[in-house]
Amino acid sequence: MNTSIYSVITGTGSYIPSKRIRNEDFHKNVFFESNGERLNKPNEEVTSKFLEITTIAERRYITDDMTTSDLAFLAAEEAIKSAGIDKEELDYVIVANNFGDTKPDNRASDNVPAMASKVKHKLQIKNPETIAYDITFGCPGWLQAVIQADYYIKSGDAKRILVIGAEVLSRISDPHDRDCMLYADGAGAVILEAKESTTPIGILAHKTRSDTFTHAELLHMGKSYDPDFENKNDLFLKMNGRRLYQYALETVPLSIKACLDSSKIAIEDVKKVLIHQANGKMDDAILKRLYALYNIAEAPENVMPMTIASLGNSSVATLPTLYDLILKNNLNNHEINQGDILIFASVGAGMNINAVIYKMA
């Protein structure tokens, strides 16, 4: 029988910061509207409505003694150990991130050297042929790096690749913007390896789209909503939440369907749908619309694992962290077994969307 090369995840790791920030911790914040007018609502009402809309009750923040590359290193170290490989045999180290190594007292992005170079150094990898580079692709960055890794493996250019998603959003979120309650910190990592098989395993299909013509600015960097903010030059992550929600509902289900159809896998055979943890209610709506495209009124129970209620939105880290937690039996009522079909999907700044169909080896 003929064999083919497939990209298979052989190890996973994640780092979830220990600092818990609950919704009531934002009751001390002073919130403003985007026009600079002070929000005319009590913060208790603001956080209550926020919980209803997003399902987020708490999130994790990094401690002041750490940076994003520290989180990435810790997740990577765990993934390498999980895979049982020699780190010197890695062909690539790819780190998805969007803001580099911000400091607690300096929000400016530190991208020199690249995050991947910093992680490779922290891992003490000596091999000069282990190529380290970053990818900036919004929240879908980790999944896009996985797609790139698949290309390297399928072409014969690589056998083992470390793919990391790490982000510290707490340091670039405006404390005077209600959207700051969405954001969190964390890191997740996987080892992708080339495996020969007579039957399809690992990555079966992938799909990416970028809608920049009309949607490039839905997520952008801007000044604080507080007109009297002490440093007028500081930039923070800003979002047009209403339009982003509408865009995601209109386009993400279609992209996932296109990817699933290209794999020739029936949606009834999908065991889990792992969606970027951006907004709990939005993800529920995306899932419902995805199944509706197949004339299925309700998605199967327990098909979509969620971490956003307790971990918030950590951008590129949400998907690999979610996957790692499930594999290591750290997410209640969810498990993944050999032969299971998974969908990975993400949406974020760009605007970018991607999806991967994966079969557990």
DRENDO-1510 file (C-alpha; in Angstrom, 1 decimal, always signed):
<recs>
REC; n; res; u; v; w
REC; 1; MET; +0.0; +0.0; +0.0 .
REC; 2; ASN; +1.2; +3.5; -0.8 .
REC; 3; THR; +2.2; +5.7; +2.1 .
REC; 4; SER; +2.1; +9.5; +2.4 .
REC; 5; ILE; +3.6; +12.1; +4.7 .
REC; 6; TYR; +1.2; +13.8; +7.2 .
REC; 7; SER; +1.7; +16.5; +9.8 .
REC; 8; VAL; +0.9; +15.0; +13.2 .
REC; 9; ILE; +0.9; +16.7; +16.6 .
REC; 10; THR; +3.1; +14.6; +18.9 .
REC; 11; GLY; +3.4; +16.9; +21.9 .
REC; 12; THR; +1.6; +19.8; +23.6 .
REC; 13; GLY; +2.2; +22.3; +26.3 .
REC; 14; SER; +0.7; +25.4; +27.8 .
REC; 15; TYR; +1.3; +28.0; +30.4 .
REC; 16; ILE; -1.6; +29.7; +32.2 .
REC; 17; PRO; -0.6; +32.6; +34.4 .
REC; 18; SER; -1.5; +32.3; +38.1 .
REC; 19; LYS; -2.9; +35.8; +38.6 .
REC; 20; ARG; -6.7; +35.6; +38.5 .
REC; 21; ILE; -8.6; +38.8; +37.6 .
REC; 22; ARG; -12.3; +38.6; +38.3 .
REC; 23; ASN; -15.0; +40.9; +36.8 .
REC; 24; GLU; -15.5; +42.6; +40.1 .
REC; 25; ASP; -11.9; +43.7; +40.0 .
REC; 26; PHE; -12.9; +46.2; +37.3 .
REC; 27; HIS; -15.4; +47.9; +39.6 .
REC; 28; LYS; -12.6; +50.4; +40.4 .
REC; 29; ASN; -11.9; +51.3; +36.8 .
REC; 30; VAL; -13.1; +54.6; +35.3 .
REC; 31; PHE; -14.6; +53.8; +31.9 .
REC; 32; PHE; -15.1; +56.2; +29.0 .
REC; 33; GLU; -17.0; +56.0; +25.7 .
REC; 34; SER; -15.0; +56.2; +22.5 .
REC; 35; ASN; -15.8; +59.9; +22.2 .
REC; 36; GLY; -14.1; +60.6; +25.5 .
REC; 37; GLU; -17.3; +61.0; +27.5 .
REC; 38; ARG; -17.4; +59.3; +30.9 .
REC; 39; LEU; -19.6; +56.2; +30.9 .
REC; 40; ASN; -22.8; +57.0; +32.7 .
REC; 41; LYS; -23.4; +53.6; +34.2 .
REC; 42; PRO; -22.3; +52.0; +37.5 .
REC; 43; ASN; -19.5; +49.6; +37.0 .
REC; 44; GLU; -21.5; +46.8; +38.6 .
REC; 45; GLU; -24.0; +47.1; +35.7 .
REC; 46; VAL; -21.2; +47.2; +33.2 .
REC; 47; THR; -19.6; +44.0; +34.4 .
REC; 48; SER; -23.0; +42.3; +34.7 .
REC; 49; LYS; -23.8; +43.1; +31.1 .
REC; 50; PHE; -20.3; +42.1; +30.0 .
REC; 51; LEU; -20.7; +38.7; +31.6 .
REC; 52; GLU; -24.1; +38.2; +29.9 .
REC; 53; ILE; -22.6; +39.1; +26.5 .
REC; 54; THR; -19.3; +37.3; +26.6 .
REC; 55; THR; -19.6; +34.6; +29.3 .
REC; 56; ILE; -16.3; +35.7; +30.8 .
REC; 57; ALA; -16.2; +35.7; +34.6 .
REC; 58; GLU; -12.5; +35.9; +35.1 .
REC; 59; ARG; -9.2; +35.9; +33.2 .
REC; 60; ARG; -5.5; +35.3; +33.9 .
REC; 61; TYR; -2.8; +38.0; +33.9 .
REC; 62; ILE; +1.0; +37.7; +33.7 .
REC; 63; THR; +3.0; +38.7; +36.8 .
REC; 64; ASP; +5.3; +41.8; +36.6 .
REC; 65; ASP; +8.5; +39.6; +36.6 .
REC; 66; MET; +7.6; +37.9; +33.3 .
REC; 67; THR; +7.3; +38.7; +29.7 .
REC; 68; THR; +5.6; +37.0; +26.7 .
REC; 69; SER; +8.7; +35.1; +25.7 .
REC; 70; ASP; +8.9; +33.6; +29.2 .
REC; 71; LEU; +5.4; +32.3; +28.8 .
REC; 72; ALA; +6.2; +31.0; +25.3 .
REC; 73; PHE; +9.4; +29.3; +26.6 .
REC; 74; LEU; +7.5; +27.5; +29.4 .
REC; 75; ALA; +4.8; +26.2; +27.1 .
REC; 76; ALA; +7.5; +25.1; +24.6 .
REC; 77; GLU; +9.5; +23.3; +27.2 .
REC; 78; GLU; +6.4; +21.3; +28.2 .
REC; 79; ALA; +5.6; +20.5; +24.5 .
REC; 80; ILE; +9.1; +19.2; +23.9 .
REC; 81; LYS; +9.0; +17.0; +27.0 .
REC; 82; SER; +5.5; +15.8; +26.0 .
REC; 83; ALA; +6.7; +14.8; +22.5 .
REC; 84; GLY; +9.8; +13.1; +23.9 .
REC; 85; ILE; +12.1; +14.6; +21.3 .
REC; 86; ASP; +15.6; +16.0; +21.2 .
REC; 87; LYS; +15.2; +19.8; +21.0 .
REC; 88; GLU; +18.3; +20.0; +18.8 .
REC; 89; GLU; +16.4; +18.0; +16.1 .
REC; 90; LEU; +13.8; +20.8; +15.6 .
REC; 91; ASP; +13.8; +22.2; +12.1 .
REC; 92; TYR; +11.8; +25.3; +13.0 .
REC; 93; VAL; +10.6; +27.3; +16.0 .
REC; 94; ILE; +7.6; +29.5; +14.9 .
REC; 95; VAL; +6.1; +31.8; +17.5 .
REC; 96; ALA; +2.7; +33.5; +16.8 .
REC; 97; ASN; +2.3; +36.7; +18.7 .
REC; 98; ASN; +1.3; +40.3; +18.0 .
REC; 99; PHE; +3.0; +42.6; +20.5 .
REC; 100; GLY; +6.4; +41.1; +21.3 .
REC; 101; ASP; +7.8; +41.4; +24.8 .
REC; 102; THR; +5.9; +44.3; +26.4 .
REC; 103; LYS; +7.1; +45.3; +29.9 .
REC; 104; PRO; +4.8; +46.2; +32.9 .
REC; 105; ASP; +6.2; +49.8; +32.8 .
REC; 106; ASN; +6.6; +50.1; +29.0 .
REC; 107; ARG; +3.8; +49.1; +26.5 .
REC; 108; ALA; +6.1; +49.4; +23.5 .
REC; 109; SER; +6.4; +46.2; +21.5 .
REC; 110; ASP; +9.9; +44.6; +21.8 .
REC; 111; ASN; +10.4; +42.5; +18.7 .
REC; 112; VAL; +14.2; +42.5; +18.4 .
REC; 113; PRO; +15.3; +39.9; +18.4 .
REC; 114; ALA; +12.2; +38.0; +17.3 .
REC; 115; MET; +10.2; +36.2; +20.0 .
REC; 116; ALA; +11.2; +32.9; +18.4 .
REC; 117; SER; +14.9; +33.8; +18.7 .
REC; 118; LYS; +14.3; +34.6; +22.3 .
REC; 119; VAL; +12.6; +31.3; +22.9 .
REC; 120; LYS; +15.2; +29.3; +21.1 .
REC; 121; HIS; +17.8; +31.0; +23.3 .
REC; 122; LYS; +15.9; +30.3; +26.4 .
REC; 123; LEU; +15.5; +26.6; +25.4 .
REC; 124; GLN; +19.3; +26.6; +24.9 .
REC; 125; ILE; +19.1; +25.1; +21.4 .
REC; 126; LYS; +22.5; +25.2; +19.8 .
REC; 127; ASN; +21.7; +23.9; +16.3 .
REC; 128; PRO; +22.0; +26.8; +13.8 .
REC; 129; GLU; +19.8; +24.9; +11.4 .
REC; 130; THR; +16.8; +25.3; +13.8 .
REC; 131; ILE; +15.2; +28.3; +12.1 .
REC; 132; ALA; +13.4; +30.6; +14.4 .
REC; 133; TYR; +10.9; +33.3; +13.3 .
REC; 134; ASP; +7.7; +35.0; +14.3 .
REC; 135; ILE; +4.3; +35.3; +12.6 .
REC; 136; THR; +1.9; +38.2; +13.2 .
REC; 137; PHE; -1.5; +37.3; +12.0 .
REC; 138; GLY; -3.9; +38.5; +14.7 .
REC; 139; CYS; -5.7; +35.9; +16.9 .
REC; 140; PRO; -5.5; +33.3; +14.1 .
REC; 141; GLY; -1.7; +33.5; +14.2 .
REC; 142; TRP; -1.0; +30.2; +15.9 .
REC; 143; LEU; -3.3; +28.2; +13.6 .
REC; 144; GLN; -1.7; +30.0; +10.6 .
REC; 145; ALA; +1.8; +28.9; +11.9 .
REC; 146; VAL; +0.5; +25.4; +12.1 .
REC; 147; ILE; -0.6; +25.7; +8.4 .
REC; 148; GLN; +2.8; +27.0; +7.5 .
REC; 149; ALA; +4.4; +24.1; +9.4 .
REC; 150; ASP; +2.2; +21.7; +7.4 .
REC; 151; TYR; +3.6; +23.1; +4.2 .
REC; 152; TYR; +7.2; +22.7; +5.3 .
REC; 153; ILE; +6.5; +19.0; +6.4 .
REC; 154; LYS; +4.6; +18.1; +3.2 .
REC; 155; SER; +7.3; +19.6; +1.0 .
REC; 156; GLY; +10.0; +17.5; +2.8 .
REC; 157; ASP; +11.7; +20.6; +4.1 .
REC; 158; ALA; +11.1; +19.7; +7.8 .
REC; 159; LYS; +10.5; +16.7; +10.1 .
REC; 160; ARG; +9.9; +18.4; +13.4 .
REC; 161; ILE; +8.5; +21.9; +14.1 .
REC; 162; LEU; +7.7; +23.7; +17.3 .
REC; 163; VAL; +4.7; +26.0; +16.9 .
REC; 164; ILE; +3.9; +28.4; +19.8 .
REC; 165; GLY; +1.1; +30.9; +20.4 .
REC; 166; ALA; +1.9; +33.4; +23.2 .
REC; 167; GLU; +0.4; +36.8; +24.1 .
REC; 168; VAL; +0.2; +39.3; +26.9 .
REC; 169; LEU; -2.9; +41.4; +26.2 .
REC; 170; SER; -3.2; +42.8; +29.7 .
REC; 171; ARG; -0.3; +45.3; +29.0 .
REC; 172; ILE; -1.8; +46.7; +25.8 .
REC; 173; SER; -5.4; +47.0; +26.8 .
REC; 174; ASP; -6.9; +50.4; +27.8 .
REC; 175; PRO; -8.1; +50.3; +31.4 .
REC; 176; HIS; -10.6; +53.0; +30.5 .
REC; 177; ASP; -12.2; +50.9; +27.7 .
REC; 178; ARG; -14.8; +48.3; +28.7 .
REC; 179; ASP; -13.3; +46.0; +26.1 .
REC; 180; CYS; -10.2; +45.6; +28.3 .
REC; 181; MET; -12.2; +43.0; +30.3 .
REC; 182; LEU; -12.1; +40.7; +27.3 .
REC; 183; TYR; -8.3; +40.3; +27.3 .
REC; 184; ALA; -6.0; +37.8; +29.0 .
REC; 185; ASP; -2.5; +36.4; +28.9 .
REC; 186; GLY; -1.2; +32.9; +28.2 .
REC; 187; ALA; +0.8; +30.6; +25.9 .
REC; 188; GLY; +0.3; +27.2; +24.2 .
REC; 189; ALA; +2.6; +25.1; +22.1 .
REC; 190; VAL; +2.7; +22.0; +20.0 .
REC; 191; ILE; +5.3; +19.8; +18.3 .
REC; 192; LEU; +4.3; +18.9; +14.7 .
REC; 193; GLU; +6.1; +15.9; +13.2 .
REC; 194; ALA; +6.2; +14.2; +9.8 .
REC; 195; LYS; +4.6; +10.8; +9.9 .
REC; 196; GLU; +4.2; +8.2; +7.2 .
REC; 197; SER; +0.8; +6.6; +6.9 .
REC; 198; THR; -1.3; +4.5; +4.5 .
REC; 199; THR; -4.4; +6.2; +5.7 .
REC; 200; PRO; -5.0; +10.0; +6.2 .
REC; 201; ILE; -4.0; +11.2; +9.7 .
REC; 202; GLY; -3.0; +14.6; +11.3 .
REC; 203; ILE; -3.8; +17.6; +9.2 .
REC; 204; LEU; -6.3; +16.7; +6.5 .
REC; 205; ALA; -7.2; +20.1; +5.1 .
REC; 206; HIS; -6.9; +23.8; +5.8 .
REC; 207; LYS; -8.4; +27.1; +4.7 .
REC; 208; THR; -7.5; +30.8; +5.2 .
REC; 209; ARG; -9.0; +34.1; +4.1 .
REC; 210; SER; -8.1; +37.7; +4.7 .
REC; 211; ASP; -10.7; +40.4; +4.4 .
REC; 212; THR; -8.7; +43.6; +4.4 .
REC; 213; PHE; -10.5; +45.7; +1.8 .
REC; 214; THR; -13.4; +46.6; +4.1 .
REC; 215; HIS; -12.5; +45.1; +7.5 .
REC; 216; ALA; -8.8; +45.9; +8.1 .
REC; 217; GLU; -9.5; +48.3; +10.9 .
REC; 218; LEU; -12.0; +46.4; +13.0 .
REC; 219; LEU; -9.1; +45.7; +15.4 .
REC; 220; HIS; -6.5; +48.4; +15.5 .
REC; 221; MET; -4.2; +50.4; +17.8 .
REC; 222; GLY; -5.5; +53.7; +19.2 .
REC; 223; LYS; -5.2; +56.1; +22.1 .
REC; 224; SER; -6.9; +55.7; +25.5 .
REC; 225; TYR; -10.5; +56.6; +25.7 .
REC; 226; ASP; -9.6; +58.8; +28.7 .
REC; 227; PRO; -9.0; +62.2; +27.3 .
REC; 228; ASP; -6.8; +63.1; +30.2 .
REC; 229; PHE; -4.7; +59.9; +30.1 .
REC; 230; GLU; -1.2; +60.7; +31.4 .
REC; 231; ASN; +0.7; +59.5; +28.3 .
REC; 232; LYS; -0.9; +60.8; +25.2 .
REC; 233; ASN; +1.4; +58.7; +23.0 .
REC; 234; ASP; +0.5; +55.3; +24.4 .
REC; 235; LEU; -1.4; +53.1; +22.0 .
REC; 236; PHE; -3.9; +50.4; +23.1 .
REC; 237; LEU; -5.8; +47.6; +21.4 .
REC; 238; LYS; -9.1; +48.9; +20.1 .
REC; 239; MET; -12.0; +47.0; +18.6 .
REC; 240; ASN; -15.3; +47.7; +16.7 .
REC; 241; GLY; -17.1; +44.9; +18.6 .
REC; 242; ARG; -20.4; +45.2; +16.9 .
REC; 243; ARG; -19.1; +45.0; +13.3 .
REC; 244; LEU; -16.6; +42.3; +14.3 .
REC; 245; TYR; -19.3; +40.2; +15.8 .
REC; 246; GLN; -21.4; +40.5; +12.6 .
REC; 247; TYR; -18.4; +39.8; +10.4 .
REC; 248; ALA; -17.5; +36.6; +12.3 .
REC; 249; LEU; -21.0; +35.3; +12.2 .
REC; 250; GLU; -21.2; +35.9; +8.4 .
REC; 251; THR; -17.8; +34.5; +7.4 .
REC; 252; VAL; -16.4; +32.0; +9.9 .
REC; 253; PRO; -19.0; +29.3; +9.4 .
REC; 254; LEU; -18.6; +29.6; +5.6 .
REC; 255; SER; -14.8; +29.2; +5.9 .
REC; 256; ILE; -15.1; +26.2; +8.2 .
REC; 257; LYS; -17.6; +24.6; +5.8 .
REC; 258; ALA; -15.3; +25.2; +2.9 .
REC; 259; CYS; -12.4; +23.6; +4.8 .
REC; 260; LEU; -14.5; +20.6; +6.0 .
REC; 261; ASP; -16.0; +20.0; +2.5 .
REC; 262; SER; -12.5; +20.0; +1.0 .
REC; 263; SER; -11.5; +17.2; +3.4 .
REC; 264; LYS; -14.5; +15.1; +2.4 .
REC; 265; ILE; -15.3; +14.6; +6.0 .
REC; 266; ALA; -19.0; +14.7; +7.0 .
REC; 267; ILE; -19.8; +17.1; +9.8 .
REC; 268; GLU; -21.6; +14.3; +11.6 .
REC; 269; ASP; -18.1; +12.6; +12.0 .
REC; 270; VAL; -16.6; +15.6; +13.7 .
REC; 271; LYS; -15.9; +14.9; +17.4 .
REC; 272; LYS; -14.9; +18.4; +18.6 .
REC; 273; VAL; -15.0; +21.9; +17.2 .
REC; 274; LEU; -12.1; +24.0; +18.8 .
REC; 275; ILE; -12.8; +27.7; +18.1 .
REC; 276; HIS; -10.7; +30.6; +19.2 .
REC; 277; GLN; -12.0; +31.7; +22.6 .
REC; 278; ALA; -13.0; +35.3; +21.7 .
REC; 279; ASN; -16.5; +35.6; +23.1 .
REC; 280; GLY; -18.6; +32.8; +24.4 .
REC; 281; LYS; -21.9; +34.0; +23.0 .
REC; 282; MET; -20.3; +34.7; +19.6 .
REC; 283; ASP; -18.7; +31.2; +19.5 .
REC; 284; ASP; -22.1; +29.7; +20.3 .
REC; 285; ALA; -23.7; +31.6; +17.4 .
REC; 286; ILE; -20.9; +30.6; +15.0 .
REC; 287; LEU; -21.3; +26.9; +15.9 .
REC; 288; LYS; -25.1; +27.1; +15.4 .
REC; 289; ARG; -24.7; +28.8; +12.0 .
REC; 290; LEU; -22.1; +26.2; +10.9 .
REC; 291; TYR; -24.4; +23.3; +11.6 .
REC; 292; ALA; -27.3; +25.2; +10.0 .
REC; 293; LEU; -25.3; +25.3; +6.7 .
REC; 294; TYR; -25.7; +21.5; +6.8 .
REC; 295; ASN; -29.4; +21.8; +7.6 .
REC; 296; ILE; -28.8; +20.6; +11.1 .
REC; 297; ALA; -30.9; +22.6; +13.6 .
REC; 298; GLU; -28.8; +22.0; +16.7 .
REC; 299; ALA; -25.1; +21.2; +17.2 .
REC; 300; PRO; -24.3; +18.0; +19.1 .
REC; 301; GLU; -24.1; +18.4; +22.8 .
REC; 302; ASN; -20.6; +18.9; +24.2 .
REC; 303; VAL; -19.0; +19.3; +20.7 .
REC; 304; MET; -17.4; +22.7; +21.4 .
REC; 305; PRO; -15.1; +22.8; +24.5 .
REC; 306; MET; -14.8; +26.3; +26.1 .
REC; 307; THR; -12.3; +27.9; +28.4 .
REC; 308; ILE; -13.2; +31.6; +27.9 .
REC; 309; ALA; -15.4; +31.8; +31.0 .
REC; 310; SER; -12.3; +31.3; +33.3 .
REC; 311; LEU; -9.3; +32.2; +31.0 .
REC; 312; GLY; -10.6; +35.1; +28.9 .
REC; 313; ASN; -9.3; +35.8; +25.4 .
REC; 314; SER; -5.6; +35.3; +25.2 .
REC; 315; SER; -5.5; +35.7; +21.4 .
REC; 316; VAL; -3.1; +33.2; +19.7 .
REC; 317; ALA; -2.8; +31.2; +22.9 .
REC; 318; THR; -6.4; +30.2; +23.2 .
REC; 319; LEU; -6.4; +27.3; +20.7 .
REC; 320; PRO; -3.2; +25.5; +21.7 .
REC; 321; THR; -4.1; +26.0; +25.4 .
REC; 322; LEU; -7.5; +24.5; +24.8 .
REC; 323; TYR; -6.1; +21.5; +23.0 .
REC; 324; ASP; -3.5; +20.9; +25.6 .
REC; 325; LEU; -6.0; +21.0; +28.4 .
REC; 326; ILE; -8.2; +18.4; +26.7 .
REC; 327; LEU; -5.4; +16.0; +25.9 .
REC; 328; LYS; -4.2; +16.1; +29.5 .
REC; 329; ASN; -7.6; +15.6; +30.9 .
REC; 330; ASN; -7.7; +19.0; +32.5 .
REC; 331; LEU; -11.0; +20.1; +31.0 .
REC; 332; ASN; -14.1; +18.6; +32.5 .
REC; 333; ASN; -16.4; +16.5; +30.3 .
REC; 334; HIS; -14.1; +16.6; +27.3 .
REC; 335; GLU; -11.7; +14.0; +25.9 .
REC; 336; ILE; -10.1; +13.3; +22.5 .
REC; 337; ASN; -9.2; +9.8; +21.3 .
REC; 338; GLN; -7.3; +8.2; +18.4 .
REC; 339; GLY; -9.3; +8.5; +15.2 .
REC; 340; ASP; -11.3; +11.5; +16.3 .
REC; 341; ILE; -11.9; +14.3; +13.8 .
REC; 342; LEU; -11.3; +17.8; +15.1 .
REC; 343; ILE; -12.0; +21.2; +13.6 .
REC; 344; PHE; -9.7; +24.1; +14.6 .
REC; 345; ALA; -10.8; +27.6; +13.7 .
REC; 346; SER; -10.0; +31.2; +14.5 .
REC; 347; VAL; -10.9; +34.7; +13.6 .
REC; 348; GLY; -9.1; +38.0; +14.4 .
REC; 349; ALA; -7.3; +41.2; +13.4 .
REC; 350; GLY; -6.7; +41.6; +9.8 .
REC; 351; MET; -9.4; +40.6; +9.5 .
REC; 352; ASN; -8.2; +37.0; +9.1 .
REC; 353; ILE; -10.0; +33.6; +9.4 .
REC; 354; ASN; -8.6; +30.1; +9.2 .
REC; 355; ALA; -9.6; +26.5; +9.8 .
REC; 356; VAL; -7.9; +23.2; +10.0 .
REC; 357; ILE; -9.4; +19.7; +9.8 .
REC; 358; TYR; -7.4; +17.3; +11.9 .
REC; 359; LYS; -7.6; +13.5; +12.5 .
REC; 360; MET; -6.0; +12.2; +15.8 .
REC; 361; ALA; -3.3; +9.7; +15.0 .
</recs>
